[in-house]
Amino acid sequence: MTIWPDHIDFMDQGCIDFSTFKEISLSCMSTEAKLAELRAKTDVELARYITNELNHGVRFAVQSNYQSRCRAEKAYADIARLLPVIHGLDEAERRRLEAKLKRLRAMLDRLPALTRAAM
């Protein structure tokens, strides 16, 4: 994407100062590098969050009350939504988290339906 500096007036100047574009290009590259670094940090934090939520979800799933079941279902839904957007995971870690998520789903599916009245 080309960014035109505001100070270039094509009517007043007979040529374009390409050094300005070099500065803009370097600025964009450093911005892209910063964004990539931020994305990597975000991916690490998301992976930690997902791991913690999976552990909480499993703990809630083994409890036999309505509130814990709801919390385990919410953990599952949150993780299922977030896991696909982590781009920085290596394949082994992704498979590990996906397998644990499937185990959580299986645990939830085996639980009897609980209602608020059953609390």
C-alpha atoms as one frame of an Amber mdcrd trajectory, in Angstrom:
protein
   0.000   0.000   0.000   1.467   3.340  -0.992   1.118   6.198   1.428   1.326
   9.663  -0.065   2.854  12.269   2.234   0.639  15.285   2.746   3.388  17.727
   1.790   3.678  16.535  -1.824   1.850  18.820  -4.173   2.052  17.468  -7.711
   1.035  20.789  -9.240   3.831  22.766  -7.563   6.653  20.213  -7.896   8.068
  18.897 -11.105   9.284  15.659  -9.468   8.716  13.464  -6.434  11.190  13.239
  -3.583  11.575   9.458  -3.281  13.590   9.736  -0.060  10.299  10.524   1.670
   8.878   7.234   0.445  11.946   5.377   1.715  11.330   6.809   5.183   7.669
   5.853   5.006   8.588   2.355   3.848  11.031   1.900   6.753   8.442   3.258
   9.153   5.880   0.766   7.842   8.362  -2.075   8.144   9.133  -1.210  11.747
   5.412  -0.963  12.443   4.894  -4.380  10.859   7.705  -5.816  12.978   6.157
  -4.333  16.108   2.763  -5.733  15.178   4.281  -9.175  14.556   5.961  -9.061
  17.957   2.708  -8.013  19.608   0.850 -10.808  17.808   3.392 -13.367  19.040
   2.983 -12.158  22.631  -0.786 -12.249  22.268  -0.627 -15.809  20.951   1.464
 -16.890  23.948  -0.997 -15.268  26.353  -3.966 -16.832  24.551  -2.333 -20.261
  24.744  -1.833 -19.818  28.503  -5.410 -18.633  28.929  -6.740 -21.597  26.933
  -4.664 -24.064  28.963  -5.942 -22.561  32.222  -9.549 -22.522  31.001  -9.287
 -26.139  29.874  -8.062 -27.123  33.326 -10.877 -25.165  34.977 -13.423 -26.633
  32.567 -12.355 -30.184  33.433 -12.560 -29.428  37.160 -16.020 -27.901  36.750
 -17.203 -30.786  34.565 -16.561 -33.365  37.304 -18.671 -31.450  39.810 -22.308
 -32.415  39.733 -24.122 -29.147  40.115 -25.809 -26.792  37.713 -23.492 -23.813
  38.258 -20.330 -25.866  37.673 -21.836 -27.451  34.555 -22.627 -23.974  33.189
 -19.088 -22.796  33.908 -17.616 -25.861  32.185 -19.860 -25.308  29.131 -18.808
 -21.660  29.002 -15.131 -22.623  29.219 -15.633 -25.064  26.351 -17.410 -22.469
  24.189 -14.753 -19.804  24.872 -11.892 -22.169  24.065 -13.560 -23.492  20.917
 -13.902 -19.900  19.718 -10.355 -18.789  20.629  -8.263 -21.809  19.662  -8.618
 -21.329  15.881  -7.354 -17.726  16.020  -3.998 -18.529  17.611  -1.583 -18.444
  14.691   1.686 -18.850  16.583   1.117 -22.347  18.002   3.260 -25.172  16.770
   1.326 -28.172  15.493   2.137 -30.397  18.472   0.831 -27.828  20.964  -2.277
 -27.189  18.836  -3.029 -30.928  18.661  -2.539 -31.235  22.431  -4.976 -28.413
  23.153  -7.511 -29.667  20.589  -7.355 -33.181  22.108  -7.921 -31.805  25.586
 -10.824 -29.718  24.289 -12.369 -32.861  22.753 -11.968 -34.682  26.076 -13.745
 -31.833  27.842 -16.598 -32.024  25.307 -16.838 -35.785  25.828 -16.972 -35.286
  29.600 -19.748 -32.731  29.236 -21.700 -34.955  26.861 -21.588 -37.856  29.342
 -23.004 -35.751  32.165 -26.691 -36.084  32.841 -28.754 -33.033  32.038 -28.860
 -30.845  35.098 -31.538 -28.293  35.760 -31.656 -25.519  38.293 -34.196 -27.552
  40.228 -31.664 -30.376  40.621 -29.306 -28.067  42.510
